[in-house]
């Protein structure tokens, strides 16, 4: 006789054998399972959370209540699910053959269970070598089975321990993967370590664990963790350091602690090296260790590069070669471009900056040509895959992402000494889109430039600063230590483009003009709903015909904000419905409030140095005789299309714009987000045929002139603004520049007064 489903709201406990897993969400641990309760003959559906789904044949202990779901009917809603090792012969066999342990199929599992009976799990855990007594099971596989079983036992214990402190299964697994069998001892000793060691587990989560574990409000470990968290929050806003008074203020607000205790803990953090302090131009500045090392190393190495450019050409010889190049090629170079080429040929390091249409690409091509003619090897790179691809297309020469150029692996970016970053095998390194480069990446770059090699930095200093901490390009220019060439003349062809002209107008504080323009339009709409509707119509119907391109790859919606009716989240959902609606045979996977679907445009949102990728040989030029190219690393800002969602295999396959294909396990989907719409900040380094920009009211600190300038410069053939012209005018009038605490320029200016010899800086 089955259980009485009228016991709808009464809490109860239940022991049951798992018949099968109906649904699992690897991100948050939510599961739907079919179980056979003890003493029952009919299975029951149970729902709840578990770190990893229990396997078929496992016994689970659950606490919860029976409920009546309006669609799925009677089910057991479990507040707690504990997994127990099966004890019956049937349960043991089902568990072993469920696939939870790799290398044990159904037949082999039956043989193991028959040989060892109820002692099977004791044998696997304590004496796995005995499994080799089973016919068809070699010793190597036997030992592997034992190791897998012990790992799952450690995981279960760790997850159950963390659950007592309110840690969700998803984060519990991340914590376990970091510390393995040391998880419980580490968390008991100092839960604040989690904020430093485990991605996604911030101070707030660690503080919650510590509070449940009985840590005092004024425990020095708590205060020290909070100080470091305050510094990391500053870096999230673009700061490399925080002034002492601001750090103390932020820490007080976060911790509810007094100034005296915070200062005591700051002193200890300085003593153990976790935090660095320095007087920066009269301000007491506090850094997290790796940012201090990155900034000081970057300044020292850049000055060494300037001084050590021993192979640089003499000015007279270089000028003659430039003149000869112009005669031979018929290429017109403005006075500013000639100066830029001359600096690149005669300096250890040089900066070339200018807005759209001022000939940066033509200048780079001339530099490359003259350097290679002189026998120099040249490497080209840019911060993102999109920017590197543009550089390749513009110059006709291969360009890499900076991460690939540097061979950066996990943990190397911003390395304190730079020793782990391999030296770049080139006489000259040219970096484009320098406005995107943060202090960690720049520190790694200059550490990798070899003795006597030269560095050419190209970018638009008026664009938005990098997403990461620092203000590298502007700081270098402001230091007046590195020779700078500013390109201001607009090329004749570019002068015919309203996109280019309006970008420069905005940069000067003038309003865009679109009357009679062929590539710049303003569509007037009032109200968020009407603006959103116009944006979708443009992206789905009107612009694909106009630009004659791929409506996913060649058209991009850019917006200033992430939230609100015209933010990234809302626009992505609406655009997906129009551009890639649900279809028969088109697989989906729900994560983070979004249904990822085959055919979706997506973006990588953080650097993953260990994610494997492959470029099929038939996707490469001159592919005859070539094998597939393989490597590691997908980086923040890389764009791609979801080609496959494999529910059985548990992964999503993405093909990126540069041809790389990569697989994401369902538990790694927090690294992807839909990219039909993206923030203007995220669009840096890219250029697409058509850009759509909604214009709507918002916070003045966000809607700034250089934000609009950056957005307009992303458009290659067409830029369409949609919304209220008055809003656009307010943005142009708002020349507010958010202060970033960085000291690279100060260090360069101060260090340059010394003789640059090893050990003097």
Secondary structure, DSSP 8 states (H G I E B T S, - for coil): ----TT--S--EEEEEEEEEEEEE-TTT-EEEEEEEETT-SS-EEEEEE-SS---TT-EEEEEEEEEEETTTEEEEEEEEEEEE---SHHHHHHHHTTTSSTT--HHHHHHHHHHHGGGHHHHHHH-GGGGGGSTT--HHHHHHHHHHHHHHHHHHHHHHHHHTTT--HHHHHHHHHHHGGGHHHHHHH-TTHHHHHSTT--HHHHHHHHHHTT--TT-HHHHHHHHHHHHHHHHHTT-S-EEHHHHHHHHHHHH---HHHHHHHHHHHHHHTSEEEEEETTEEEEEEHHHHHHHHHHHHHHHHHHHH-TT---HHHHHHHHHHHHHHH-----HHHHHHHHHHHH-SEEEEEE-TTS-HHHHHHHHHHHHHHTT--EEEEESSHHHHHHHHHHHSS-EEEHHHHHT--TTTTT-SSSTTS--B--SEEEEE-GGG--HHHHHHHHHHB-TT-EEEEEE-TTS---SSS--HHHHHHHHT-SEEEEE----HHHHT-HHHHHHHHHHTT-----TT-SSEEEEE--SHHHHHHHHHHIIIIIHHHHHTS-TTTSEEEEES-SSSTTSHHHHHHHHHHHHS---TT--EEEETTEEEETT-EEEE-S-EEEEEEEE-GGGSTT-TT---EEEEEE-TT-EEEEEEEETTTTEEEEEETTS-EEEEEGGGGGGEEE-SEEETGGGTT--EEEEEEEE----TTTS-HHHHHHHHTTEEEEEEEEE-HHHHHHHHH----------HHHHHHHHTTS---TT--
